Amino acid sequence: MNYLGTRLRELREEQGLLLRQLAAQLEIDTALLSKIERGDRRAQRELVPNISSILKVKEDELIVLWLADKLEDVIENEPLADKALDFIKKETK
């Protein structure tokens, strides 16, 4: 799945921004932003606050999606992924 990229595209389109316009505001290449939206590349953590500021969305919302993408990349196809996530939930409370 591509949680952050999908949400970025939704927000960008809702606000009537072209890909190149948002990329220019983020000071990144249009091709990179396109890859992030499609899920071909993952956004760097440092980019998330800038995105939230420009698109006027809570940073926490985007960070949760960014983390979800990272977690899914690591646990994808792991048969014990659910148990590992349950363990983390217990340990971090």
C-alpha positions as CSV (number, residue, x, y, z in Angstrom):
1,M,0.0,0.0,0.0
2,N,1.0,3.6,-0.4
3,Y,-0.7,5.5,2.4
4,L,1.2,8.8,2.3
5,G,1.4,9.1,-1.4
6,T,-2.2,8.4,-1.9
7,R,-3.2,11.0,0.7
8,L,-0.8,13.5,-0.9
9,R,-2.4,13.1,-4.3
10,E,-5.9,13.5,-2.7
11,L,-4.9,16.7,-0.9
12,R,-3.1,18.1,-3.9
13,E,-6.0,17.5,-6.2
14,E,-8.5,18.8,-3.7
15,Q,-6.5,22.1,-3.6
16,G,-6.2,22.3,-7.4
17,L,-2.5,22.1,-7.4
18,L,-0.5,20.6,-10.2
19,L,2.2,18.1,-9.5
20,R,4.8,20.6,-10.7
21,Q,3.4,23.4,-8.5
22,L,3.6,21.3,-5.3
23,A,7.0,20.0,-6.2
24,A,8.3,23.6,-6.7
25,Q,7.0,24.6,-3.3
26,L,8.6,21.6,-1.7
27,E,11.8,22.3,-3.7
28,I,12.0,18.8,-5.0
29,D,11.9,17.4,-8.6
30,T,8.5,16.8,-10.1
31,A,9.5,13.3,-11.0
32,L,10.3,12.5,-7.4
33,L,7.0,13.8,-6.2
34,S,5.2,11.7,-8.8
35,K,7.1,8.6,-7.6
36,I,6.1,9.4,-4.0
37,E,2.5,9.7,-5.0
38,R,2.6,6.4,-6.9
39,G,4.4,4.6,-4.2
40,D,7.5,4.0,-6.3
41,R,9.6,6.0,-3.8
42,R,9.1,6.8,-0.1
43,A,9.2,10.4,1.1
44,Q,12.0,11.3,3.5
45,R,10.8,12.0,7.1
46,E,12.2,15.6,6.8
47,L,9.8,16.3,3.9
48,V,6.7,15.6,5.9
49,P,6.5,18.9,7.9
50,N,6.9,20.9,4.7
51,I,4.1,18.9,3.0
52,S,1.8,19.5,5.9
53,S,2.5,23.2,6.0
54,I,1.9,23.7,2.3
55,L,-1.2,21.5,2.1
56,K,-2.5,22.8,5.4
57,V,-3.1,19.5,7.0
58,K,-2.0,18.3,10.5
59,E,1.5,17.1,10.5
60,D,0.6,14.2,12.8
61,E,-1.8,12.8,10.1
62,L,1.0,12.6,7.6
63,I,3.5,11.2,10.0
64,V,1.2,8.4,10.9
65,L,0.8,7.6,7.2
66,W,4.6,7.9,6.6
67,L,5.2,5.5,9.5
68,A,2.5,3.1,8.3
69,D,4.3,2.9,4.9
70,K,7.6,2.2,6.6
71,L,6.2,-0.5,8.8
72,E,4.4,-2.2,6.0
73,D,7.6,-2.2,3.9
74,V,9.3,-4.1,6.7
75,I,6.6,-6.5,7.7
76,E,5.2,-7.3,4.3
77,N,5.0,-11.0,3.7
78,E,6.2,-11.8,7.2
79,P,4.0,-14.6,8.7
80,L,4.5,-13.3,12.3
81,A,3.9,-9.6,11.5
82,D,0.7,-9.4,13.6
83,K,2.4,-10.9,16.6
84,A,5.3,-8.5,16.2
85,L,3.0,-5.5,16.0
86,D,1.1,-6.7,19.1
87,F,4.4,-7.0,20.9
88,I,5.4,-3.5,20.0
89,K,1.9,-2.1,21.1
90,K,2.4,-3.7,24.5
91,E,6.0,-2.6,25.0
92,T,5.4,1.0,24.0
93,K,2.4,1.7,26.3
